[in-house]
C-alpha cells in the first residue's frame, strides 16, 4: 500500500519534514502497522490525520475515495420561495 501526506508535518521518528502530497515514508522503509494506523486515524501527538492510503492505477497514484459518478446528474428547479408582501 502507498501513502501520501495530507498536511505539512515533521515525523518525530526520523525528523523528516513532509509537505502535502509527499509520499510516506520518504525513503521506502517498512513502517509498523501501528504507526501507519496512528498517522491515518489522527491518534498521534498532532491529533491530525497526517497521511492517507492511495492506490496506483496506470502509473498514477489516486487517493482512495468513495466512488463518484463521472458526470453530474441533471437537476430541475422545483420551486422558489417568495418574500411575503408588506401590509399596506
N, C-alpha and C positions, 0 to 999 in steps of 0.2 A: 504494500500500500504506500502511496505517496502522500505527502502532506505539504501544505503551504501555510505561510504565516498570514494571519488576518489583521495584524497590527504591528506597530513598531514596539519591540521589546528586546531586552537583553536576557539571554539564557544564563541563569545563575550557576549551571553546572560547568560551563566552559567559557563564559564571558562573551560569547559571540553576540553581536548586535544584529537582530533580524528586522527587516523592513517589511511592510505589507507586500505580499506576493512572492517573497523569498521562499525557496524550498527548505523544508525541515526534514532531517538535520542537514546543515550546510556541507558537511563532509561525508555524508553517506554511511555513517556508522550505525550500528544496531542500537536502538533505543528501547528500553524495557517498556512493556505494555502499560505498566502502572504510570510511568511518566507520560506516555502518549495520552492516556485517558485523562490525566490531570490537566494537560495543556488543551485538550479538546473540550473538556467539560467546564473549565473555569475553576476547578477545585485545586487552585495553586495560590502562591503567595500574592500574585497580582489580582486574583479574583476575577479574571477575564478569560474568555475563550481566545487563546492565542494562535491556535492552528486549526486547520480543517483538512479532512481527508479528500483526496482527489483521485480520479481515475484517468489514466492516459488512454485516449482513443485517437487513432490516426495520428500519433505523434504529437497531439495537442492535449495538454492537461486541462481537465474541466472539473469544476467544483461539483460535488455531489449535492444536488438539489432535487426537490420533488419535480416530477415530470410536468412540464407546462406545454400547452398547445403551441404549435409553431405560428399560428395566426390567431389574432384576437377574434372573439365572437362578435357578430354584429349586434348592436343593441338598438332598441327602439325607445324613443322618448314617449313616456306614457302620460304623464300629467305634470302640470306645473302649479305650484302654489301661488295664489294671488293674495295681495295685501288687502286687508279689509278696507272698505270705503269709510272715509271720515264722515261722521254725522254732521250735518249742516244745520 
